[in-house]
Each structure stands twice: as C-alpha cells, then as structure tokens.
Amino acid sequence: MTTMNATTPVLAPPRWSAVTVVAAVLGMVAVVVLLALIFTIGRQRPLDGPDDAARAQKLADLRAADAKALETYGLVDERTARIPIEVAMKRIVADPRLLAAPATRPATRGTP
C-alpha cells in the first residue's frame, strides 16, 4: 500500500472538453442515422401508388413472356431456334453428349 506524502502528485479526475463532448454526441447521432438508413433503404415498399400499378403490370407481362419463352418453340434469330425447357431436359438426359456441344456459333473470318 502506498502512502501519500508531499511529493506525490494528486491526479485530478479527467475533465471533458467541449470539443470532446460535441464530437461524442455527433458520433452517436451519425451511428443512429446510419443504422436507420441501413434498415429502411433495404425494405420493399408496397405497390399502391399511381405509377406502381403500371410497374406491376409490366412485371407481370415480363414474367408471362419469360414463361412463354420457356414453354414454346420459336426462332431467336435466323440461325438459332428455341425449344421448350422440358424437351431440352429430356433430350439431355437421353443423350448427355449434347452438353459438350458448343453453345455459340463458330467465328467466321471476314464477316461479323
């Protein structure tokens, strides 16, 4: 146990300066604002506004077109045909060598 004598300095409790207090308060406010932004930006809002009905209809049309493309035959361009996904899966199961076929057309010299 140490004893205090005339030469032992007495340590005063730390004093908080105004700058330190303001910086601490601003830091806490910044953390609260950041957390509020993180938890509100990621949420999806319900589709109930005037423009949202049109967006919902476009999304429904896009999904219907995608479903139709997966279920029907058609031409992608003059050299590429599309077949239904169910037919493609059955053909792959029947002949796995089809997986090794090139997915793109071979490049030709001089023509794009």
C-alpha positions as CSV (number, residue, x, y, z in Angstrom):
1,M,0.0,0.0,0.0
2,T,1.4,3.3,-0.9
3,T,1.2,6.3,1.3
4,M,0.9,9.9,0.0
5,N,3.4,12.4,1.0
6,A,4.1,16.0,-0.1
7,T,5.9,15.0,-3.3
8,T,3.3,12.5,-4.6
9,P,1.1,14.3,-7.2
10,V,-2.6,14.1,-6.8
11,L,-4.3,13.2,-10.1
12,A,-7.4,15.2,-10.8
13,P,-10.3,13.4,-12.4
14,P,-10.3,13.8,-16.2
15,R,-12.1,16.9,-17.5
16,W,-14.1,16.7,-20.7
17,S,-13.6,19.5,-23.0
18,A,-16.4,20.9,-25.0
19,V,-14.9,19.7,-28.3
20,T,-14.8,16.1,-26.9
21,V,-18.4,16.2,-25.8
22,V,-19.6,17.7,-29.1
23,A,-17.6,15.1,-31.1
24,A,-19.1,12.2,-29.0
25,V,-22.6,13.5,-29.4
26,L,-22.2,13.9,-33.2
27,G,-20.6,10.5,-33.4
28,M,-23.6,8.9,-31.7
29,V,-26.1,10.8,-33.9
30,A,-24.2,9.6,-37.0
31,V,-24.4,6.0,-35.9
32,V,-28.1,6.3,-35.3
33,V,-28.7,7.9,-38.7
34,L,-26.6,5.2,-40.4
35,L,-28.5,2.4,-38.7
36,A,-31.8,4.0,-39.6
37,L,-30.7,4.2,-43.3
38,I,-29.5,0.6,-43.4
39,F,-32.8,-0.7,-42.0
40,T,-35.1,1.4,-44.1
41,I,-33.4,1.5,-47.6
42,G,-33.5,-2.3,-48.0
43,R,-37.2,-2.6,-47.3
44,Q,-39.5,-3.1,-50.2
45,R,-42.5,-0.7,-50.3
46,P,-45.9,-2.0,-51.2
47,L,-47.2,-1.3,-54.7
48,D,-50.0,1.1,-54.1
49,G,-49.0,4.4,-55.8
50,P,-50.2,5.7,-59.1
51,D,-47.1,4.6,-61.0
52,D,-46.9,1.3,-59.2
53,A,-49.9,-0.2,-60.9
54,A,-48.1,0.3,-64.3
55,R,-44.9,-1.1,-62.9
56,A,-46.7,-4.2,-61.5
57,Q,-48.4,-4.8,-64.9
58,K,-45.1,-4.5,-66.7
59,L,-43.6,-7.0,-64.3
60,A,-46.5,-9.4,-64.8
61,D,-46.1,-9.1,-68.6
62,L,-42.4,-9.7,-68.4
63,R,-42.9,-12.8,-66.3
64,A,-45.6,-14.1,-68.7
65,A,-43.3,-13.6,-71.7
66,D,-40.4,-15.4,-69.9
67,A,-42.7,-18.3,-69.1
68,K,-43.9,-18.4,-72.7
69,A,-40.3,-18.5,-73.9
70,L,-39.5,-21.4,-71.7
71,E,-42.6,-23.4,-72.8
72,T,-42.8,-22.9,-76.5
73,Y,-40.9,-23.3,-79.7
74,G,-39.6,-20.2,-81.6
75,L,-36.8,-18.6,-83.5
76,V,-34.2,-16.5,-81.7
77,D,-32.6,-15.3,-84.9
78,E,-32.2,-16.7,-88.4
79,R,-29.8,-19.4,-87.3
80,T,-30.9,-20.2,-83.8
81,A,-34.1,-21.9,-82.6
82,R,-35.6,-22.1,-79.2
83,I,-37.2,-25.3,-77.8
84,P,-39.2,-25.8,-74.6
85,I,-37.2,-26.4,-71.5
86,E,-38.9,-29.7,-70.7
87,V,-38.0,-31.0,-74.2
88,A,-34.4,-29.8,-73.8
89,M,-34.0,-31.5,-70.4
90,K,-35.4,-34.8,-71.8
91,R,-33.0,-34.7,-74.8
92,I,-30.0,-34.0,-72.5
93,V,-31.0,-37.0,-70.3
94,A,-31.4,-39.2,-73.4
95,D,-28.1,-38.0,-74.9
96,P,-25.6,-36.4,-72.5
97,R,-23.2,-35.7,-75.3
98,L,-25.4,-32.7,-76.2
99,L,-23.9,-30.9,-73.2
100,A,-20.5,-30.9,-74.9
101,A,-21.8,-29.1,-78.0
102,P,-20.7,-25.5,-78.4
103,A,-23.2,-23.0,-77.1
104,T,-22.2,-20.3,-79.6
105,R,-21.7,-20.2,-83.3
106,P,-18.1,-20.6,-84.5
107,A,-16.5,-17.4,-85.6
108,T,-16.1,-16.9,-89.4
109,R,-13.3,-14.8,-90.9
110,G,-14.2,-11.5,-92.6
111,T,-17.9,-11.5,-91.6
112,P,-19.3,-10.2,-88.3
